[in-house]
Amino acid sequence: MQNIKILNKKEIKSILELIKNQWGASADMDYAFLKTDKGKIYVVNSDISKLELGKLRINSIGLYFAEIRDEGIRLSIEGSQIIGPKSKKSALELNDNEAKEWMRGNDLEMKGDFSGFLIIKHKEDFLGCGKYANGKILNYIGKARRVNSII
């Protein structure tokens, strides 16, 4: 069982500052933020504070939102759907073929002036977060969430 910590206002502010710096999104989020010992961030209803978590046996709680890494913050698919509509920079719009490859879990060959983690978008859909490195957008979609056949 992992340790889950409810973040205080100062810690939440630092996460929101990372989001603002990376994507230009000012996120007013009325959630409680939880962090695991592995750096994963979850969001839950702010009423969580009414529970005595120390007395409960919990494997996981809330919506997986992001992961804090040395090189920045990487949003989950759901995190990209929350932050994406508010983002003003570092979002990459894919065409139909690129979106199909992305949903299959493939990295994308991409030339451009990118750095760090990017929100991946196709039309009005936010598909997750990838990292630009060495001319590629690295895909972080888990195997269970990949789509093998897209019409």
C-alpha positions in Angstrom: 0.0 0.0 0.0 1.4 3.4 -0.9 1.5 6.5 1.2 -1.0 9.1 0.1 -0.6 12.6 1.4 -3.2 15.4 1.2 -1.4 18.5 -0.1 -1.6 21.8 1.7 -2.3 25.1 -0.1 1.4 25.9 -0.5 2.0 22.6 -2.2 -1.1 23.0 -4.4 0.1 26.5 -5.4 3.4 25.1 -6.6 1.7 22.5 -8.8 -0.6 25.2 -10.3 2.5 27.3 -10.9 4.1 24.4 -12.8 1.0 24.1 -14.9 0.9 27.9 -15.5 4.6 27.9 -16.5 4.3 24.9 -18.9 1.0 25.5 -20.5 0.0 29.1 -19.7 -3.1 27.9 -18.0 -4.4 29.5 -14.9 -6.2 26.6 -13.3 -8.8 27.5 -10.7 -9.4 24.0 -9.4 -11.7 23.4 -6.5 -10.3 20.0 -5.6 -8.2 18.5 -2.9 -4.9 17.3 -4.3 -3.3 14.1 -3.1 0.3 12.9 -3.8 1.7 9.4 -3.6 5.2 8.6 -2.6 6.0 8.0 -6.3 5.1 11.5 -7.3 1.6 10.8 -8.7 -1.0 13.5 -8.2 -4.7 12.7 -7.8 -7.6 15.1 -7.5 -10.7 14.4 -5.4 -13.7 16.4 -4.1 -12.5 18.8 -1.4 -14.9 17.1 1.1 -12.2 14.5 1.5 -10.9 16.5 4.5 -14.0 15.3 6.4 -12.7 11.7 6.3 -10.2 10.2 8.6 -7.9 8.6 6.0 -5.6 7.2 8.6 -8.3 4.7 9.7 -9.1 3.5 6.2 -7.3 1.0 4.1 -7.0 2.7 0.7 -5.2 1.4 -2.4 -6.1 4.4 -4.6 -8.3 7.4 -4.4 -9.5 10.1 -6.8 -8.7 10.8 -10.4 -5.2 10.4 -11.6 -4.3 13.9 -12.7 -0.5 14.2 -13.2 3.0 13.0 -12.2 5.7 15.3 -10.9 9.1 14.5 -12.5 12.5 16.1 -12.4 11.9 17.6 -15.8 8.5 19.0 -15.0 4.9 17.9 -14.6 3.3 15.3 -17.0 -0.5 15.4 -17.2 -2.5 12.2 -17.5 -5.1 11.9 -20.2 -7.7 13.2 -17.8 -5.4 15.9 -16.6 -4.9 17.1 -20.2 -8.7 17.2 -20.6 -9.0 19.4 -17.5 -6.1 21.7 -18.3 -6.2 21.6 -22.2 -9.1 23.9 -22.8 -7.4 26.5 -20.6 -3.9 26.1 -22.1 -2.4 29.0 -24.1 0.9 27.3 -25.1 2.7 24.0 -25.5 -0.3 22.3 -27.1 0.1 20.3 -30.3 -2.7 19.9 -32.7 -2.6 16.5 -34.6 -4.1 15.7 -38.0 -6.3 12.6 -38.4 -3.4 10.2 -39.3 -1.2 11.5 -36.5 -4.1 11.1 -34.0 -4.6 7.5 -35.1 -0.9 6.7 -34.5 -1.0 8.5 -31.2 -4.0 6.5 -30.0 -2.2 3.3 -31.0 0.5 4.2 -28.6 3.2 5.2 -31.1 5.7 8.0 -30.8 5.4 10.7 -33.4 8.2 12.0 -35.6 7.8 15.7 -35.3 9.9 18.7 -36.4 9.4 21.9 -34.6 10.3 24.3 -31.9 9.0 22.3 -28.9 10.4 21.7 -25.5 9.3 19.6 -22.5 5.8 18.2 -22.1 3.1 19.0 -24.6 -0.7 18.6 -24.4 -1.7 16.5 -27.4 -5.0 17.6 -29.1 -7.0 16.4 -32.1 -9.8 18.8 -33.1 -11.8 19.4 -29.9 -10.4 16.3 -28.1 -7.5 16.3 -25.7 -5.6 13.0 -26.0 -3.0 13.2 -23.3 0.5 14.5 -22.8 3.7 13.7 -24.6 7.3 14.8 -24.2 9.3 16.2 -27.0 12.8 14.7 -27.3 15.2 14.2 -30.2 12.7 15.0 -33.0 9.9 12.8 -31.5 6.9 13.2 -29.3 7.1 10.4 -26.8 3.8 8.7 -26.1 2.8 7.8 -22.5 -0.5 6.1 -23.2 -0.6 2.9 -21.2 -1.0 -0.4 -23.0 -4.5 -1.0 -21.6 -5.7 2.4 -23.0 -4.4 2.1 -26.5 -6.7 1.7 -29.4 -5.7 -1.1 -31.8 -8.2 -0.3 -34.6 -9.6 3.0 -35.4 -12.1 3.4 -38.3 
